[in-house]
Amino acid sequence: MRPIWLAVPLLNTVQQILLKRSAEESGNSGGDWLVQILSSHWFLAAIVAEIACFAVWMRVLSELDISKAFPLTAISYVFIMAIAWYAFGEPLPRLQLAGSGLILIGIWCIATASQRND
């Protein structure tokens, strides 16, 4: 695995954090809600993160089969859950932890199966 490939789930995680901040900042102020989100510096930063993630993703797809590359995106679920717990104080039930463990095991299975068949 090349280090740049890890940028996909990291950038996706950053984007979700920025979108969360944008949503929190906008509140629920009726019709102004959308205007506030679109003018938020958090939202604009999320767009930049998405564009960067897209560029890296195109690079990954040029180097790997999609069946080998796509599981990489699943790591984002684990990263986002960990950041939600750490940064936002969201609960982290045992079932979520177990699910995250299964995601990581599944990614490992796919990655090692790919290496053995090449």
N, C-alpha and C positions, 0 to 999 in steps of 0.2 A: 504494500500500500504506500503510495506516495503521499508525503505530507500535505500537498496542496489539496488532495481529496478531502481531508478533514475540514477544509474551509467551507465546504457545502453545509454540513450540519451546524458548524459554528456561526456562519453568516445567517442561516435560517433562524437560529436561536436568537441572535442579536436582533434580527428583524422583528421577531415576535415580542421581545422585550420593548422595543421602540413603539410598536403598535399598541401594546398594553399601556405604556406611558401616554401615548397620544389619546387613547380612549379615556383614561383617567383624567387627563387635563381638560378634555372637552366637556365632561359631565353629561347631564341629560337636559340640555337647555333647549328643548323643542326643535324648531326649524333651524336654529343657529348651530346645532350640533355638527352637521356635515361641514358647514363653513369653518367652524373651529378646528375640526380634524384636518381639513385640507390645508389650512394655514398654519398648522402646528409644526414647529421645528422637529418634534419627535417623528411626525408622520413623514416629513421630507427626508429625514435621516433613514427611516424604514425603507423608503423608495430607493435610496442610494444603496442600502444593504441588499435589497432585492436584486437590483441591477448587477451588483458585484457578484452575488450568489449565482445569478443566471450566467454570467461570463465564466465563472469557475465551473459550473455545471456543464456548459458546452465543452469546456476543455476535458472534463472527466469523460463525457460521452464520446469524445473523439478518440479517447485512449482505451475505453472499455466497452464491452457489450453491455447493453442496457440491463440485462438480467443480472449482471455482476455489479453494476453501478448503482442501481436503484435502492438496494438494501442500505446503502450508505445514508440515504435520507432518513431512514428510521431512527438513526442515532439522535436525530433532532428531538424526538419525543422524550427521550431520556434526559437530554440536556435541558430542555424547556421545563420539564417537571422539576429537575433539581434547582434550576434558577428560580422557578415560581416558589419553591419552598424557601430557598435561601434569601432571595431579594424581596419577595412580596409576602412572606410569612404564610403562604398557603399550606393547608394541611397535606400531609404525605402518608396516607393510609397504607397499611401493609399490603393490601391488594394491589395498589399502584406500584409499590416496590417490587412485588412479585411479577407483575406484568412487565415492568421495565427490565427485570432480570431475564424474563423470557424473550423479550425483544433482543437483548444483547446476545443471548444464547443463539437465537435464530440468525442473527447477523454473522456470528462466528461460524455457525454451521454452513451458511451459504458461502462465506469467504474461504473456508478450508476445503469445501467441496469443489469450488472453482479452481483452487490451486492444484488439487489432485488430478483434475481432468485435463489440465493444460499440458 
